[in-house]
Amino acid sequence: MNKSTFFTGQPIFAQLLRFIPRDMIRRISAEHNADRYCKRFNTYEHLVTMLYAVFNHCNSLREVTTGMLAAEQRVNHLGVRYHPRRSTISDANQRRQADVFGSIYYKLYQRYSGFLSDSRKKSIASRLYIFDSTTISLFQEILRTSGQNPVGKRKGGIKVHTLIRSDLDIPCMICYSAAAANDSSFLKEVHLPKGSILVFDRGYADYIKLNSFSASGVTWITRRRSRSAYDVLEELDNPHKEKGVIADKRIRLGHRGCNRVLGRMVQFKSPDSGEIYEFLTNNMKMSAMTIAELYRKRWQIELLFKRIKQNYPLKYFLGDSENAIKLQIWSALIADLILKILKKGIAAKWSFANLAAMIRLHLMTYIDIRGFLRSPEKALQSKFSNIRSPNSKQLLLIT
């Protein structure tokens, strides 16, 4: 085999790692003292190993170590000085704080958010934020889960509270809690600039924070809980009755003597299912149809949760501690951000699932990633055409 042809350039994994500046990793590691007392397997090598596990869908430490050992000659291109052992990865997942990987994600978000958004279009999507949570089940009871005690051994769960900006489709804020934690307590962690629009589900009922949003010029849109009390102050004009808007009212939320919120309620009947929705907001200027349409966009964050759970290994974790679980989730979010950058930068149209699958299959292939994604078959045929000599004699089974 002609090695000069086969091993030209760098593997696809090394090209993906170019999106992560090493000097940024060193600065973050120094800020957190993440490499203190580490003779080997520093923060960068730990990140590369975890990204390898995420991209390759590794469900155990043995899969990670054997996979990297099989590609040991190519590990030098990744900046990893030696082949990590299972105990080394396990100790690092236990000892190195997950906040280090969280800081890496936020720095990458700040670095590439301008590239991922279309700055030429000042649309409402650049001001629209969506907040929700998703629960990831755990094999052991590491974090207390919600619901009644099931038959047999009780499993744990971690809840990931996520804020995204609609035009970026990647998280801009992440908070973790046990699955049994109340969602409403995490709304206070959201801080947005004036003029922003925040959409969230009815599980986040924090009236103090809602009043704070109104005072700071942030529009919020949610749904009314069935148990939420309110007083009708005024019936507003309803020019969209034929489009499904049943009523538009100015109300005051809350029980008397408690924290109360001045707002607006739009009752909307879905033309498809016939179900009646009650939307709450503090914006008195938007039309009722606009409010209903903005809340419908909340489904975008559900698609984000589905994308992350389907394309990254978050069913089995490479550690049984809370820190190891959070660290692996941060690694999946970093991998997702890298693939979003790659998808935005190529001319060819790929679905995210197909792109993630192609990267997984060819993670260690030596080929230019942009040319490969433009035309995979053509790029691979051109890459390996010089490996076989046209004048070489083939071995025959029958002579």
C-alpha positions, 0 to 999 in steps of 0.5 A: 500500500502506498502510504504516502497516498493513504496517510496524506493530510490529517484524519477527519477528527483532527480537522474537527478539532481545529475548531477548538483553539488549544490556547483557549483550552490552556487558559481555561485549564489554568483558570480552573487549576484543572491540570494541577498534579497531572503528569499526563492526560491534561485537559486537552487530551481529556477533551479529545478522548471524550469527543472521540467517545461521543462521535464514535458512540462509545458506550463503555471505557473499553470501547474508547480505549480499544478504539483509540488503540486501534488508531494509535498511529493516528493519535499523534495528529490529535495532539494526544501524547499517549494512549489513555488507559481505562483507569486514566479516563475513569479517574479524570472523569471523577476528578476533573470538574465538569465546569471546565468543559462547561467553560470550554463550551461557552467560549466556543459559543461566544466565538462562533455564535456570530458565524452561526447566525445570519447577521444580515437579517434582523429578524425576530428569531434573533430576539426569540429565546426558548427555555425548557428542560429535558430529563436523561434517565440514569442506570443508577440512583445517582440523582433522585428521579421524580414520580412514584416509586416503581417496582424493583430498583429505582433509577436516577435521572438528571434534568438539563435546563436549557435556554436557546436562541431561536436563530442559533439552535444551540444552547446558550445556557445550561443548568443541571438538577436532579430529575425531581427538582421543580422547574420553576426555581430555575427561571431565575437563572435566565437573564436577557437583554431588553427587547428579548422575547422569552417563550417557556412552558407552563412548568415555569411559574415564578411570578416574582421573575415574571414581574422582573422580566416586565420591569426589564423590558423582556417579553415573556410568553407561556401557557396558563396552568389549570390551577392558576387563578386570575382576574379579568380586568378588560376584554380586548378587541378580537379581530382574529376571531375567524382565525381561531382566537376565541378571546383576548383579555387583560388579566391579573394573575395570582391569588389576592394577598400574594405576588400578582402579575399584570398580563394578557391572556389569549385563548386560541382554538387549534383548527387541527385538533380543536383543543383550546390553548390559553397563552399568557404574556406581558406584551400588550402590543403584539397581535393575538395571532403573533403570540400564538405563533411565537409559542408554537416555535417553542417546539424548536427546543424539543427538536434540539433535545431529540437531536442530541439524544439520538445522535450522541451516547447519552444512554450509557455513561463512562462513569457512575458519579454526578461529575462524570455524567455532567462532563459527558453531557458537556462533551456531547454539547461541544460535539453538537456545536462543532457539527453545527459549525461544520454544517453551516460552513459546507455548501452541500445540504446534509440532514444533521443525522446523516452528517453525524453518521458520516462523521462517525463512520469516517472519523479516522479517515485521512481525507479533506472533510470539505471535499468529502462532504461535497461529494463523498463517493467522488472524494473517496474514489479519488483518494484511493485510486492511486493505492492500486497500481494498474500494472500490478498482478492480481492474485488468482484463486485458480491458475 
